[in-house]
Amino acid sequence: MNYRHIYHAGNLCDVFKHIVLVQLLERLHEKAPPLFHLDTHAGIGLYALDSVEATKTSEASDGIKKIATAQHPMFGRYFTLLRRANALFPAINICPGSPWLMAQLLRPHDKLVLCEKHPDDFLLLKKNMPAWPNIQLHHRDAYEAMGALLPPHEPRGFVLIDPPFEQADEWQKIHAALQKSAKKFSHAVCALWYPIKDRTTTQRHVETIANMGWKKIMLAEFIYAPPQRSDRLNGCGMLLINAPWQLDQWLTALIPALHQALQQPNCGSLVEVMGES
Ligand SMILES: C[S@@+](CC[C@H](N)C(=O)[O-])C[C@H]1O[C@@H](n2cnc3c(N)ncnc32)[C@H](O)[C@@H]1O
């Protein structure tokens, strides 16, 4: 395991993922029954952007640092959380990761399980997360955890799958885990983040998931570089399973706002609904 998210924290794709995540959770929390949250690839929760690692790549300059001054109403709740993580806002020194954002939005009767496999990052996660009774930290493999923890005892469940895609068989593992979940937890709400390098390959993997029998799949792709070069990241996508009603309309408005705020060209971004809308 070589991947460390600190080198990429707060980049364009992180911002896109976290804004979508916050909106998705707000909509899921509109319904009162307890919600089980599983973050399969948690990372460390909070990232210091002035660390040696983060400054080495400076990826946050194109992402979270630009968004902090954008003031668009669509980023509202995300801004509030960004402000909470950064005492000196709009100076951004801390990038909140998915576990921290999820914890901030968690209601007392919800549960959050965070899985992280890297031993050092697991220790940092433990240090960065609040010790609340409804948050559990597991030093554990993401896909093994999905098999073991789903379906949850709670009536509803949300799963964030955010792998580093450093292993050649990452997509195969995702397919296998989602195939199992489609059978035993078909009403799960899942959000899978994926990188877009070569679009044909990505589409093939998305189609495999779409054919697993899930009721509803939504895709939101944020693409900021022309896909002619498949050796670099040209954008990223979120594949949303059983997403709340009309989230696609919100995503359709979000994407141009993000391109504008992050000053990135739109090179084919899209929102697509497969199955029931
Ligand atoms: C992209 S980062 C996660 C970022 C985080 N979700 C966020 O948005 O703040 C991926 C993380 O998954 C961890 N990881 C990689 N393979 C894993 C596996 N099989 N199971 C659990 N964690 C894994 C890596 O160590 C890394 O911290």
PDBQT file of the ligand as one rigid body, heavy atoms in Angstrom, charges set to zero:
ROOT
HETATM    1  C1  LIG A 301      -8.754   8.186  -1.555  1.00  0.00    +0.000 C 
HETATM    2  S1  LIG A 301      -8.244   7.834   0.060  1.00  0.00    +0.000 S 
HETATM    3  C2  LIG A 301      -9.668   8.132   1.022  1.00  0.00    +0.000 C 
HETATM    4  C3  LIG A 301     -10.063   9.542   1.179  1.00  0.00    +0.000 C 
HETATM    5  C4  LIG A 301     -11.276   9.762   2.040  1.00  0.00    +0.000 C 
HETATM    6  N1  LIG A 301     -12.378   8.903   1.660  1.00  0.00    +0.000 N 
HETATM    7  C5  LIG A 301     -11.726  11.198   1.956  1.00  0.00    +0.000 C 
HETATM    8  O1  LIG A 301     -12.541  11.551   1.087  1.00  0.00    +0.000 OA
HETATM    9  O2  LIG A 301     -11.287  11.973   2.807  1.00  0.00    +0.000 OA
HETATM   10  C6  LIG A 301      -8.184   6.076   0.075  1.00  0.00    +0.000 C 
HETATM   11  C7  LIG A 301      -7.795   5.483   1.410  1.00  0.00    +0.000 C 
HETATM   12  O3  LIG A 301      -8.084   4.076   1.371  1.00  0.00    +0.000 OA
HETATM   13  C8  LIG A 301      -7.060   3.372   2.059  1.00  0.00    +0.000 C 
HETATM   14  N2  LIG A 301      -7.114   1.984   1.525  1.00  0.00    +0.000 N 
HETATM   15  C9  LIG A 301      -6.542   1.492   0.412  1.00  0.00    +0.000 A 
HETATM   16  N3  LIG A 301      -6.929   0.221   0.189  1.00  0.00    +0.000 NA
HETATM   17  C10 LIG A 301      -7.786  -0.095   1.198  1.00  0.00    +0.000 A 
HETATM   18  C11 LIG A 301      -8.555  -1.249   1.514  1.00  0.00    +0.000 A 
HETATM   19  N4  LIG A 301      -8.511  -2.354   0.734  1.00  0.00    +0.000 N 
HETATM   20  N5  LIG A 301      -9.330  -1.208   2.605  1.00  0.00    +0.000 NA
HETATM   21  C12 LIG A 301      -9.392  -0.110   3.409  1.00  0.00    +0.000 A 
HETATM   22  N6  LIG A 301      -8.680   1.018   3.158  1.00  0.00    +0.000 NA
HETATM   23  C13 LIG A 301      -7.903   1.034   2.057  1.00  0.00    +0.000 A 
HETATM   24  C14 LIG A 301      -5.809   4.137   1.761  1.00  0.00    +0.000 C 
HETATM   25  O4  LIG A 301      -4.813   3.892   2.748  1.00  0.00    +0.000 OA
HETATM   26  C15 LIG A 301      -6.318   5.580   1.756  1.00  0.00    +0.000 C 
HETATM   27  O5  LIG A 301      -6.181   6.153   3.028  1.00  0.00    +0.000 OA
ENDROOT
TORSDOF 0
